[in-house]
């Protein structure tokens, strides 16, 4: 192998253009592709900025041409030459107008044939890609998100610093507290039998910082949750975290609209309209069956409960007697696509989300096929058609349930399935939305008690404070989520800064005074010394980037992601450790059979 010698890079491959024609320059990188045309050799050189074509011909120094003949994919080289205008121009790469006529070439490292081609068009098994992640990340489509991620973090830092924020790092070895997902635990060697937790978020520390007089804090924080993986979820993730003093929810939402407007403009060159619409949680659930509604298409849910008051159709009547609800959507013009077979599949989707079934009516030119209409009166049928603006070619889909949230959720998932399958969603649209006025509590059947929907420090709406103990199910929170195209991108709330109200919240959540002090004593003590009104929010940076780049999985925007079993295929983590390490930590393993 050769060394660089006196050659030093003067230019990056993707940053040269016609303006540089006639200049001598030195570039370096990996060979993406080499083509020997007999007497003339072309090679595509790739670095972190893009690709530049190298050219060697009969006038190239003989020893340089000989080296060029040996070039193969992924060889690492440095070369010097003259940038000239390209005869056969191409728009497939940004530097398609120019090429480098090479006069000096050094091969710094040879490469074996990789297990898959390093190009975007190749279809590669995910397991193989992740095992050879260092090769996968060389592909432009995988390289670009990591570079953009860095630019996004720089813009975020600049924006917050311009707005009087202080960047502060908080600990990653912290105390385990209840009221969240499962913690990742870290054993303490110096305190046997004691454990740290890795932070699910910096929530308690960010509030303590407000009580410490820092006024405005932000951090790009690593967070950890020991929970099942999904396409938009990883066990370790990056959070853009912020907290502000002396503000209300309107201040926070306006500030963050400015941040998102700047990001979309500088990264995607897209002007997004602000302020974003705001929708109460009750309305989002009622119209879309989701607290993160995708508003890029219609098929909105309609409450048709009143139409069936006194109905003779027994399934609906039983639900109404139990104080339940009947909700419907009109799949406009889809009768030719939504056959009975497809409707049965949608019924399975509804059942997955708790519905007992999916009632339907297909209105075709040949007549109506329905699972329930023959049991209705003419008046009920006419009222249903009017409520849904039903016409020939439509398909009406209904769910009934004693619980309105369950009915709307099931129908909301049916709505999304139809939207995705039948191309109702514009992939080039960015629909931002604030969902506000969340319930303060949600009841856990497994725990047999009320739980905080967000966390125990969320401020109740002023009109609901008197109901915290007496009617927790009727309380709403000063909380807000930022939703983009049906994905929750971030969320936050105004926090409680009154110690007496915080005590009431703990009691409503079933905390004894001892349990509250054991978990949150340091925060409760800090409140006694004066706490400013404060609030904040956090974004999932990985999810934000996934949505910006229209990727299907956050694994595509994380350098070294985990897979379904929470493992990392390239390094083999997690792995066993030796007995001495366990002994040092006072740990004895009891593995399941």
C-alpha positions in Angstrom: 0.0 0.0 0.0 1.1 3.5 -0.7 1.1 6.5 1.6 -0.3 10.0 0.9 3.2 11.4 0.7 3.0 15.1 -0.1 -0.5 14.9 -1.5 -3.1 16.7 0.6 -6.8 17.2 -0.2 -7.6 20.6 -1.7 -11.2 20.0 -2.7 -14.2 17.7 -1.9 -15.6 15.6 -4.8 -19.2 16.9 -4.5 -18.3 20.6 -4.2 -16.5 21.2 -7.6 -18.3 22.7 -10.6 -17.8 24.5 -13.9 -16.5 27.4 -11.9 -13.4 25.3 -11.0 -12.6 24.2 -14.6 -8.9 24.7 -15.4 -7.8 24.3 -11.7 -5.3 21.7 -10.5 -6.7 19.9 -7.4 -6.3 17.0 -5.1 -9.2 14.8 -4.1 -9.5 11.6 -2.1 -12.1 9.0 -1.2 -13.3 5.5 -2.3 -13.8 4.2 -5.8 -17.5 3.7 -6.3 -17.1 2.2 -9.8 -14.3 1.8 -12.3 -14.8 1.2 -16.1 -11.9 0.3 -18.5 -13.0 1.2 -22.0 -9.7 0.1 -23.6 -7.2 3.0 -23.7 -9.4 5.1 -21.5 -10.4 4.4 -17.9 -13.2 6.1 -16.0 -13.6 5.8 -12.3 -16.2 7.4 -10.0 -14.6 8.7 -6.8 -16.9 9.0 -3.8 -16.4 11.0 -0.6 -18.8 12.4 2.0 -20.0 15.2 -0.3 -20.7 13.2 -3.5 -19.1 11.7 -6.6 -16.5 13.0 -9.1 -15.5 11.2 -12.3 -11.8 10.5 -12.7 -10.3 10.0 -16.2 -7.1 8.3 -17.4 -6.1 7.9 -21.0 -3.1 7.3 -23.3 -1.5 10.6 -22.3 -1.7 9.8 -18.6 1.8 8.9 -17.2 2.4 5.2 -17.8 2.8 4.3 -14.1 -0.4 6.2 -13.2 -2.4 4.4 -15.9 -1.1 1.1 -14.7 -2.4 1.8 -11.3 -5.7 2.9 -12.7 -6.1 -0.4 -14.5 -6.0 -2.2 -11.1 -8.7 0.0 -9.5 -11.7 -1.9 -8.1 -14.8 -0.8 -6.1 -14.0 0.5 -2.6 -10.3 1.0 -3.1 -9.3 4.1 -1.1 -7.2 6.5 -3.2 -5.9 10.1 -3.3 -5.2 11.7 -6.7 -4.2 15.0 -8.3 -5.2 16.3 -11.6 -6.8 19.0 -13.8 -10.5 19.7 -13.6 -12.0 20.0 -17.0 -15.4 20.2 -18.7 -17.0 16.8 -19.3 -17.8 15.8 -22.9 -20.7 13.5 -22.0 -22.5 15.4 -19.3 -25.0 13.8 -17.0 -27.5 15.1 -14.5 -27.4 11.8 -12.4 -24.8 13.4 -10.1 -24.3 17.0 -9.0 -20.8 17.1 -10.6 -22.0 15.8 -14.0 -20.6 18.7 -15.9 -17.0 18.1 -15.0 -14.3 15.5 -14.5 -10.8 15.2 -13.1 -8.0 14.4 -15.6 -5.7 12.5 -13.3 -1.9 13.0 -13.4 -0.9 11.5 -10.0 -2.6 8.6 -8.2 -1.9 6.7 -5.0 -3.8 3.6 -3.8 -3.9 4.0 0.0 -6.0 0.8 0.7 -7.2 -2.1 -1.4 -10.6 -3.7 -0.7 -12.2 -7.1 -0.9 -15.4 -7.6 -2.9 -18.1 -6.4 -0.5 -21.0 -8.7 0.4 -23.4 -6.4 -1.5 -23.0 -3.6 -4.0 -22.4 -0.1 -2.6 -25.2 1.6 -4.6 -28.7 2.8 -3.9 -30.5 0.7 -6.5 -29.5 -2.7 -5.0 -32.0 -4.6 -2.9 -30.2 -5.9 0.2 -31.5 -8.0 3.1 -31.8 -5.8 6.3 -29.8 -8.2 8.4 -26.9 -8.1 6.0 -27.0 -4.4 5.8 -26.9 -4.0 9.5 -24.2 -6.6 10.0 -22.1 -4.6 7.5 -23.4 -1.2 8.6 -20.1 0.5 7.8 -20.6 -0.6 4.1 -24.3 0.3 4.1 -23.6 3.8 5.3 -21.4 4.4 2.3 -24.4 4.2 0.1 -25.5 7.8 -0.8 -29.1 7.2 0.4 -27.9 6.1 3.8 -25.0 8.6 4.0 -27.2 11.6 3.4 -29.5 11.3 6.4 -26.5 11.2 8.8 -25.0 14.3 7.3 -28.4 16.1 7.4 -28.8 15.0 11.0 -25.6 16.9 11.9 -26.8 20.0 10.0 -30.2 19.9 11.8 -28.6 19.7 15.2 -26.4 22.8 14.3 -29.6 24.7 13.2 -31.3 23.7 16.4 -28.4 24.8 18.5 -28.1 28.2 16.7 -31.9 28.8 17.0 -32.1 28.1 20.7 -28.9 30.2 21.5 -30.4 33.1 19.5 -33.4 32.9 21.8 -31.5 33.1 25.2 -31.3 29.4 25.9 -28.4 27.8 27.7 -27.3 24.3 26.6 -26.8 22.1 29.7 -25.9 18.4 29.9 -27.8 16.4 32.5 -26.7 13.0 34.0 -27.2 9.7 32.2 -26.8 7.7 35.4 -29.9 8.6 37.4 -32.4 7.4 40.0 -35.1 5.0 38.7 -38.5 6.5 39.1 -42.0 5.1 38.5 -44.7 6.4 36.1 -43.0 5.7 32.8 -41.8 2.9 30.4 -39.5 0.2 31.7 -36.0 1.5 32.7 -32.7 0.2 31.6 -30.8 -0.4 34.9 -27.1 -0.1 35.6 -25.7 -1.8 38.7 -23.5 0.1 41.0 -20.2 -1.5 41.9 -19.4 0.7 44.9 -22.9 0.4 46.3 -23.8 -3.3 45.9 -27.5 -4.0 45.4 -28.1 -0.4 44.2 -28.9 0.6 40.6 -28.8 3.6 38.4 -31.3 4.0 35.6 -30.6 5.3 32.2 -32.8 8.4 31.6 -36.1 8.0 29.6 -35.9 11.8 29.4 -34.2 14.6 31.4 -37.7 15.6 32.8 -36.8 16.0 36.5 -33.5 17.7 35.8 -34.9 20.2 33.3 -37.5 21.3 35.9 -34.7 21.5 38.6 -32.8 23.7 36.2 -35.7 26.1 36.0 -35.7 26.2 39.8 -32.0 26.8 39.6 -32.5 30.1 37.8 -31.3 29.2 34.3 -34.5 30.6 32.7 -34.2 28.7 29.4 -32.5 25.3 28.9 -32.0 23.0 26.0 -30.1 19.8 25.3 -29.8 17.3 22.5 -30.1 14.3 24.9 -29.6 10.6 24.6 -32.6 8.7 26.1 -33.4 5.1 26.8 -36.6 3.0 27.1 -36.7 -0.7 27.5 -39.8 -1.3 25.4 -40.8 -3.1 22.2 -39.4 -1.8 19.0 -41.5 -0.4 16.1 -40.7 1.3 12.8 -40.7 4.6 14.6 -39.2 3.5 18.0 -35.8 2.5 19.2 -34.6 1.5 22.7 -32.1 4.4 22.6 -33.0 7.6 20.9 -32.1 11.3 20.7 -34.4 13.9 22.2 -34.3 17.7 21.5 -35.2 18.8 25.0 -36.2 22.3 26.2 -37.6 24.0 29.2 -38.6 27.7 29.7 -39.5 29.9 32.7 -42.1 32.7 32.8 -44.0 31.4 29.8 -47.4 29.9 28.9 -48.3 27.3 26.4 -48.8 29.9 23.6 -45.2 31.2 24.1 -43.8 27.7 23.8 -45.8 26.7 20.7 -45.0 30.0 18.9 -41.3 29.6 19.6 -41.3 26.0 18.3 -43.2 26.9 15.2 -40.3 29.3 14.4 -37.8 26.4 14.9 -39.7 24.1 12.6 -40.2 26.8 10.0 -36.4 27.4 9.9 -35.6 23.7 9.8 -37.9 23.0 6.9 -36.7 26.1 5.0 -33.0 25.5 5.5 -32.9 21.7 5.1 -35.8 21.0 2.6 -36.2 24.5 1.0 -39.9 24.2 1.9 -41.9 27.2 3.3 -44.3 25.9 6.0 -47.2 28.1 7.0 -47.4 29.2 10.6 -49.2 29.3 13.1 -50.1 25.7 13.0 -53.8 24.6 13.5 -54.7 23.6 17.0 -57.1 20.8 17.8 -58.4 19.6 21.2 -57.7 16.0 22.1 -61.5 15.2 22.2 -61.9 16.6 18.7 -58.9 14.7 17.3 -60.2 11.4 18.8 -63.8 12.1 17.6 -62.9 13.1 14.0 -59.9 11.0 13.3 -59.8 8.3 16.0 -56.2 9.3 17.0 -54.4 11.7 19.2 -51.9 12.1 16.3 -54.3 12.5 13.4 -53.1 12.4 9.8 -55.0 15.3 8.3 -53.7 14.9 4.7 -56.9 13.2 3.7 -60.6 13.1 4.6 -62.7 10.0 5.7 -63.5 11.8 8.9 -65.4 9.9 11.6 -69.0 11.0 12.1 -71.0 10.4 15.4 -74.3 8.8 14.3 -75.4 7.7 17.8 -78.5 9.8 17.9 -79.8 8.3 14.7 -80.2 4.9 16.3 -82.0 6.1 19.5 -84.7 3.5 20.0 -83.5 1.3 17.2 -84.7 -2.3 16.7 -81.3 -3.5 15.5 -80.2 -5.4 18.6 -76.4 -5.0 18.4 -76.7 -1.2 18.2 -79.5 -1.1 20.8 -77.4 -3.1 23.3 -74.5 -0.7 22.9 -76.8 2.3 23.4 -78.4 0.8 26.5 -74.9 0.6 28.0 -74.4 4.3 27.3 -72.2 3.6 24.3 -71.7 5.2 20.9 -72.0 4.5 17.2 -69.4 6.0 14.8 -69.1 5.9 11.0 -67.0 6.9 8.1 -67.9 7.2 4.4 -65.2 5.7 2.1 -66.2 8.0 -0.7 -66.3 6.4 -4.2 -64.5 3.2 -3.2 -67.3 0.7 -3.7 -65.5 -0.8 -6.7 -62.3 -1.3 -4.7 -63.7 -2.2 -1.3 -65.1 -5.6 -2.1 -66.6 -7.9 0.7 -63.2 -9.6 1.0 -61.4 -6.3 1.5 -64.1 -5.1 4.0 -63.6 -8.4 6.0 -59.9 -7.5 6.2 -60.8 -4.0 7.5 -63.0 -5.8 10.1 -59.9 -7.6 11.3 -58.1 -4.3 11.7 -61.0 -2.9 13.7 -61.0 -6.0 16.0 -57.3 -5.7 16.6 -58.0 -2.3 18.1 -60.8 -3.5 20.4 -63.9 -3.3 18.2 -66.3 -6.3 18.2 -66.8 -5.9 14.4 -67.3 -3.6 11.5 -70.8 -3.0 10.1 -70.9 -2.0 6.4 -73.0 -0.9 3.5 -71.7 -0.9 -0.2 -73.7 1.4 -2.3 -73.3 0.3 -6.0 -75.2 0.9 -9.2 -76.4 -2.7 -8.9 -77.9 -2.1 -5.5 -76.8 -2.0 -1.8 -75.0 -4.8 0.0 -75.1 -4.3 3.7 -74.5 -6.3 6.9 -77.2 -4.3 8.8 -79.5 -2.1 6.7 -82.3 -4.7 6.5 -82.7 -4.4 10.2 -83.2 -0.6 10.0 -86.3 1.5 9.5 -86.6 3.7 6.4 -86.2 6.7 8.6 -83.0 5.4 10.2 -81.5 4.5 6.9 -82.4 8.0 5.4 -81.0 9.8 8.4 -77.7 7.7 8.2 -77.3 8.5 4.5 -77.9 12.2 5.1 -75.5 12.3 8.0 -72.7 10.7 5.9 -73.7 12.4 2.6 -73.9 8.9 1.1 -74.1 8.4 -2.7 -73.8 5.6 -5.1 -70.3 4.3 -5.2 -69.7 4.9 -1.5 -69.0 2.4 1.3 -70.3 3.2 4.8 -68.4 1.6 7.7 -69.7 1.6 11.3 -68.3 0.7 14.7 -70.4 0.6 17.9 -68.9 0.3 21.4 -69.7 1.1 25.0 -66.5 3.2 25.1 -66.4 6.1 22.6 -62.6 6.2 22.6 -62.4 2.5 21.7 -64.9 2.9 18.9 -63.1 6.0 17.4 -59.7 4.4 17.8 -60.8 1.2 15.9 -62.5 3.3 13.1 -59.5 5.6 13.0 -57.2 2.6 12.2 -59.6 1.5 9.5 -59.5 5.0 8.1 -55.7 4.9 8.0 -55.6 1.5 6.3 -58.0 2.7 3.6 -56.0 5.9 3.1 -52.7 4.1 2.7 -54.0 1.2 0.6 -56.0 3.3 -1.9 -53.6 6.2 -2.4 -55.6 8.9 -0.6 -52.5 10.4 1.1 -50.3 13.0 -0.6 -46.7 12.0 0.3 -45.4 15.4 -0.6 -47.6 17.2 1.9 -46.5 18.4 5.3 -49.5 18.8 7.6 -48.5 20.1 11.0 -51.0 20.2 13.9 -50.9 21.0 17.6 -53.1 18.6 19.6 -54.0 20.3 22.9 -56.1 19.9 26.0 -55.2 16.2 26.7 -56.8 14.3 29.5 -54.8 14.8 32.7 -55.3 11.2 33.8 -56.0 7.9 32.2 -57.4 4.9 34.0 -55.2 1.7 34.0 -57.3 -1.5 34.3 -54.1 -3.5 35.1 -53.0 -1.1 37.8 -56.5 -0.5 39.0 -55.8 3.3 39.4 -55.6 6.6 37.6 -52.3 7.2 35.8 -50.8 10.4 34.5 -51.3 10.6 30.8 -48.1 12.5 30.4 -46.3 12.7 33.8 -47.2 13.7 37.4 -45.9 17.2 37.0 -48.3 18.3 34.3 -50.4 21.4 35.1 -54.2 20.8 35.1 -56.3 23.4 33.2 -57.4 26.1 35.6 -61.0 25.2 35.4 -60.2 21.5 36.3 -58.0 22.1 39.4 -61.0 21.6 41.8 -61.7 18.2 40.2 -58.2 16.6 40.5 -59.3 14.4 43.4 -63.1 14.3 43.0 -63.4 13.6 39.3 -60.0 12.9 37.7 -61.5 11.5 34.5 -62.9 14.9 33.7 -59.7 16.8 34.1 -57.7 18.2 31.2 -54.0 19.1 31.1 -52.2 22.2 29.8 -50.4 19.8 27.5 -49.6 19.9 23.7 -48.3 17.5 21.1 -46.8 18.6 17.8 -48.1 16.2 15.1 -46.9 15.8 11.5 -48.6 13.6 9.0 -50.1 11.2 11.6 -46.9 10.9 13.7 -46.3 12.5 17.1 -43.0 14.4 16.6 -42.8 15.9 20.1 -44.8 17.1 23.0 -44.8 18.9 26.3 -46.8 20.7 28.9 -46.8 23.5 31.4 -45.5 22.1 34.8 -47.0 22.5 38.3 -45.0 25.0 40.3 -47.2 25.0 43.4 -46.1 22.4 46.1 -49.6 22.1 47.4 -51.1 21.3 44.0 -48.2 18.8 43.3 -49.1 17.0 46.5 -52.7 16.8 45.4 -51.6 15.3 42.1 -49.5 12.6 43.8 -52.5 11.7 46.0 -54.8 11.5 43.0 -52.3 9.1 41.4 -52.3 6.9 44.4 -48.9 7.9 45.8 -48.5 7.7 49.5 -46.5 10.5 51.0 -43.6 8.1 51.6 -43.6 6.8 48.0 -43.8 10.4 46.6 -40.8 11.4 48.8 -38.8 8.3 47.9 -39.3 9.0 44.2 -39.4 12.7 43.9 -38.3 14.1 47.3 -35.5 16.3 45.9 -38.0 18.0 43.5 -40.6 18.5 46.2 -37.9 20.0 48.5 -36.7 22.3 45.7 -40.3 23.7 45.2 -40.2 25.0 48.8 -37.5 27.6 47.8 -39.5 29.4 45.1 -40.4 27.9 41.7 -41.1 30.1 38.6 -43.9 29.1 36.3 -42.3 27.0 33.7 -43.0 24.5 30.9 -41.3 22.9 28.0 -41.4 20.1 25.4 -39.2 17.6 23.7 -38.9 16.3 20.1 -37.8 12.9 19.0 -34.9 13.9 16.7 -34.8 10.5 14.9 -38.5 10.7 14.2 -38.3 14.3 13.0 -35.6 13.4 10.5 -37.5 10.3 9.4 -40.5 12.5 8.6 -38.5 15.2 6.9 -36.9 12.7 4.5 -40.0 10.6 4.1 -38.4 7.4 5.3 -40.4 4.4 6.5 -38.2 3.6 9.5 -36.1 5.6 12.0 -33.4 2.9 11.5 -32.6 4.8 8.2 -31.7 8.0 10.0 -29.6 6.5 12.9 -26.0 5.5 12.3 -26.1 2.3 14.3 -29.6 1.3 15.1 -30.9 -1.7 17.1 -33.1 -4.5 15.5 -36.3 -6.2 16.7 -34.6 -8.1 19.6 -32.9 -4.8 20.7 -29.6 -6.1 19.5 -26.9 -4.4 17.4 -25.8 -6.9 14.6 -22.5 -5.2 13.7 -20.9 -5.5 17.1 -23.1 -8.3 18.6 -24.4 -6.2 21.5 -25.8 -7.1 24.0 -23.4 -9.9 24.9 -22.4 -12.0 27.9 -19.8 -10.8 30.3 -17.3 -12.8 32.3 -17.9 -14.1 35.8 -15.4 -11.7 37.4 -17.3 -8.7 36.1 -20.5 -10.1 37.6 -18.8 -10.8 40.8 -17.4 -7.2 41.0 -21.0 -6.0 40.7 -22.4 -8.5 43.2 -24.7 -10.0 40.5 -25.8 -13.6 40.4 -27.6 -14.7 37.2 -30.8 -16.7 37.3 -31.7 -17.3 33.7 -35.1 -18.6 32.6 -35.3 -22.2 31.4 
